Amino acid sequence: AWAQTPSRPSIGNGDVDNPFQISIAAELAWFRDYVNGKIVNEGEKDGTTHPSASATLTADIDLVEFCHAADAATNTEERSWTPIGNSDNMYQGTFDGNGKTISNLYINATSGDAGFFGYAGNGSIKNITFDNAKVNSTGNNTGILAGYDGYCIIENIKTLEKCSVEGIENVGGIAGSTIGNIINCENHAMVMGASCVGGIVGYYDGSYRSITSCANYGVVTGSEECVGGIAGYFNSGTIQNCANYGDITGADFVGNLIGDG
């Protein structure tokens, strides 16, 4: 049997200076549900969201009990990870992975903004490695870390070789679409989509912001247009000290760093 009962972390209250200390998958699932309003504090109205809640990982996290593909041999039903935050409840806290690894993230979605975080509107997400993440969506804005990132700072994120992400439009190894700073991120995942497909981000529109010190090593494939090693489509901002080492393939507007911009 799969254990799928979220558990409140015993340390922290979610304030930025007293973040929830997360050491097991059940606590990470609880944090997701707390941010999304599925779990509320005593005395709060049902559905109250907590988009500014902050958390720190204190150990590596294996999500296999909370999200996984179907397995007929063990009579296991598919369970797709529900992203943290969405367009109506943008995540705005500080999430510090503390150099830990999150493994076995599994998403099979039909809606947009698919990723470990669905929609990060502000705040900071940093210091996380993803291993064996499998993210697939038929909606727009698909990434392993985040589907859509507003002005959130994304820093020190790494995806390993056993990871993959597949979507339609705005697909990236780190984020699907973003307007914020992306710093020191590294993608080894296979990235596949139709248009605006990039090793780091699918679509970037960061006026007065930048993609800095990032590298792509993964194979990036777009069946249509705007395919690049760093960004599929780069509308505004700057790219600094970035490199691509992966194979990039697309039908039109294909580039080593950016597909089009």
JOSUL-V304043 format. One record per residue. OMEGA is omega in whole degrees, -180 to 180 (none if undefined). NEAR is the number of other ideal C-beta (glycine too) atoms within 8 Angstrom. Layout:
OMEGA:NEAR
OMEGA:NEAR
This chain:
179:2
177:7
-175:6
-179:8
178:5
-178:11
-179:8
175:8
-177:13
-178:4
176:5
177:11
177:5
174:13
-178:8
178:8
175:4
-174:7
172:14
178:14
-173:11
-176:13
-179:8
-177:9
-179:11
178:11
177:14
176:14
177:12
180:13
177:14
-179:12
178:11
177:14
-175:15
178:12
175:12
175:5
-178:8
175:10
177:5
179:4
178:3
176:7
177:5
179:5
179:6
-179:9
-178:8
-173:9
-178:12
180:9
-179:11
-178:14
176:16
174:12
178:15
178:8
173:7
-176:8
174:13
-174:8
-171:15
180:10
-176:9
175:12
-175:11
176:13
175:7
178:7
-177:8
-178:5
-180:4
180:5
-179:6
178:8
177:5
175:8
-179:10
178:9
172:11
-177:5
174:15
180:11
176:14
-174:10
177:8
-177:4
-173:12
179:13
-175:18
-179:10
174:14
178:10
-177:15
178:12
173:13
179:8
-177:5
-178:13
171:9
-178:16
174:13
168:11
-180:15
178:15
173:14
-168:8
174:11
-180:5
179:7
180:10
-178:14
178:18
175:16
166:12
178:15
-177:14
178:17
-174:17
-177:12
176:9
-173:14
173:9
-170:16
167:12
179:10
169:15
176:12
178:18
178:11
174:10
178:17
-176:10
-179:16
178:12
174:16
175:7
178:13
180:10
-178:16
177:22
-180:18
178:14
-174:14
173:18
178:17
177:15
175:15
-179:12
177:8
175:15
177:11
-171:18
175:13
176:10
-180:16
173:11
-176:16
-170:11
-178:7
178:6
174:16
177:11
-179:17
179:11
-179:19
-179:11
-176:11
-177:14
-180:18
178:22
177:17
-179:16
178:17
-179:20
-178:17
173:17
-176:11
177:13
174:11
-170:17
171:11
178:8
-175:14
-180:11
172:17
-177:11
170:15
-176:10
-177:18
178:12
178:18
-178:8
-176:11
-176:16
-177:19
179:23
178:16
-178:16
179:17
-178:20
-179:16
179:16
-172:10
177:13
-179:7
177:4
-172:9
165:10
-170:16
174:12
178:8
180:15
174:11
175:17
-174:10
174:14
-178:8
-176:19
175:13
-179:19
-179:7
-171:9
176:12
-178:15
-178:16
-180:21
177:14
-180:16
176:18
175:20
-178:15
-174:12
-180:8
-177:7
179:13
172:6
-177:12
173:8
180:5
-179:13
174:7
178:13
-176:7
176:11
-177:5
-178:14
177:9
-178:15
-175:7
-178:7
-178:9
-179:11
180:11
179:6
179:10
177:13
-179:18
179:11
none:7
